[in-house]
Amino acid sequence: MAMTSKSSIYWITALFLAFVLVLAVLQGCSKDEAEQSEETTGAPNDVAVVPAAREVTQDPVEAATSLFREPKVSLQSVVDGAKTWYPAYEKWHGKSAPDFTLTDIEGNPHKLSDYRGRSVVVVFFATWCGPCKLEVPHLKELREALAEDRLAILAVSNESPALVKSFAQKQGLNYTILLSSGGLPAPYSEVRSIPSSLFIDSEGVIKLGTLGIVPTSDAKAILQAG
């Protein structure tokens, strides 16, 4: 009987030790999983991990287009930054440009209203005018920068056709040269100093008048300004 009781104690002790060992193993596994979870998520198991907000990405086509789109500027900021010219004919700003018809150096007629739907720069110049000659490279660059269906450049001189035509050929002018013998309506008839320009928008409204040499960058900014 004593022998049986002793054997029973041994079995009970063994079962208890086995049970304790199993609990220790299970607790260790649970702890390892919790630590692994913390390392992975950066938060304890019992803390809800809120997913980071998805980053809003711009459409790739729009992003690529925006790289080549020139930022819009205000017309006043362009005027404020002018160094080689200043605004002129202010009373005509915002008014419809009066129509006119002039012939070019080849004898072809050009009517201002025929250019409706595109921007127009009307430039008054003379072959003997030093500043006018200095402005020529800027006008040529402007002509090359913008397509014909977006911009028309009409340079007007009241000199003899032969003289103006010779000047145009020597300078390699790539924009339209018109001849005037007088009789133009205001504001064109009010031009007393050259080079003078009138920037007219696609609706035929005078956006800005200028006096002096307008660099290509300024001219483009004026055309684009809202």
GUDORO-883289 format. One record per residue (C-alpha): x, y, z; residue in three letters. Coordinates in steps of 0.05 Angstrom, whole numbers, plus 5000, padded with zeros to 4 digits. Example, Ala and Ser with C-alpha at 12.3 -4.5 7.8 and 13.67 -1.06 7.14 Angstrom:
% residues 2
524649105156ALA
527349795143SER
//
This chain:
% residues 226
500050005000MET
505650475017ALA
508950274953MET
502750444912THR
501851114946SER
509051294933LYS
508251114859SER
502051544854SER
505752144883ILE
511152054831TYR
506052044774TRP
502352644801ILE
508953024808THR
511052834737ALA
504353054708LEU
504753714745PHE
511753844720LEU
509553674649ALA
503654144656PHE
508154704680VAL
512954584623LEU
507354614572VAL
504955274601LEU
511955554599ALA
512755364526VAL
505955654507LEU
507456304545GLN
514056354509GLY
510856274441CYS
505656794458SER
511057284481LYS
515157164418ASP
509157294374GLU
507557934411ALA
514658194404GLU
514758014331GLN
508158374321SER
510958994356GLU
517158994313GLU
512858924251THR
507459424266THR
511159884314GLY
505459814364ALA
503359314418PRO
498458754400ASN
492659084436ASP
493559754400VAL
489859854334ALA
494560074279VAL
491360594235VAL
493860534163PRO
497561144137ALA
493361584092ALA
494561414019ARG
498761943985GLU
494962323932VAL
498762273866THR
497962733807GLN
495962443740ASP
502462303703PRO
499962643639VAL
497963263677GLU
504563263714ALA
508463223650ALA
504263773618THR
505164233677SER
512664213668LEU
511964573602PHE
506265023620ARG
508565733635GLU
505666003699PRO
500666563691LYS
502567243717VAL
498567883726SER
499068423674LEU
500668933728GLN
506668523753SER
509468513682VAL
508669273677VAL
511869363745ASP
517868953723GLY
518969323657ALA
525969623648LYS
526469813574THR
519370023562TRP
513370323596TYR
505770303586PRO
502670783537ALA
495870963508TYR
492670783574GLU
485871063557LYS
485270523504TRP
486669943550HIS
480669473554GLY
477369773492LYS
476169453425SER
481769573375ALA
478969973315PRO
479369593250ASP
484069783193PHE
486469513127THR
493669593104LEU
497869263050THR
504368893062ASP
510868983025ILE
508568482973GLU
502168872960GLY
497468392997ASN
491868703039PRO
491368553114HIS
485168713155LYS
486068723230LEU
479268393243SER
481367803200ASP
486067613256TYR
480467533307ARG
481466893347GLY
488867003358ARG
493067503395SER
495868083354VAL
501868533367VAL
501669173324VAL
508569483323VAL
510170183297PHE
517370263272PHE
521870613222ALA
528170373186THR
532170963213TRP
530170853285CYS
535870563328GLY
531470283383PRO
526969973330CYS
532969593302LYS
534769353372LEU
527669083380GLU
527968683316VAL
531468073346PRO
526268043401HIS
520568063351LEU
523767523309LYS
524667083370GLU
517467203391LEU
515067003321ARG
518966353325GLU
516466203396ALA
509066233381LEU
505265913324ALA
501766333271GLU
494866093294ASP
496266373363ARG
499667023347LEU
500167533291ALA
505668053290ILE
504068663246LEU
509669163241ALA
507469833210VAL
511870353177SER
509970993139ASN
516370993096GLU
516970833022SER
515370113002PRO
522270012969ALA
525970253031LEU
521869833079VAL
522369213035LYS
529869283030SER
530369353106PHE
525968733116ALA
530368323070GLN
536968543102LYS
534268423173GLN
531167753154GLY
524567943184LEU
519967353195ASN
513667733213TYR
508668143172THR
510868843150ILE
505269333133LEU
505670003098LEU
501770613120SER
500771263084SER
496771573141GLY
489371603153GLY
489171073208LEU
484171183265PRO
486071283337ALA
489671013375PRO
494370853317TYR
494271583295SER
496371783365GLU
503171443359VAL
508571983364ARG
514571583389SER
517370923365ILE
517970353375PRO
510870323401SER
506569703406SER
499369513419LEU
497868833448PHE
490968603426ILE
487667973453ASP
483967433413SER
477367803424GLU
480068433391GLY
480868813457VAL
487069243469ILE
490568923529LYS
496469393534LEU
500069943496GLY
507670013503THR
513070513486LEU
520270273481GLY
523869613468ILE
519669023493VAL
524168403505PRO
521467733482THR
520367493553SER
516268113570ASP
512168043506ALA
510567323521LYS
508667503592ALA
504068053567ILE
500667583519LEU
499667053572GLN
497767513630ALA
490667503655GLY
//
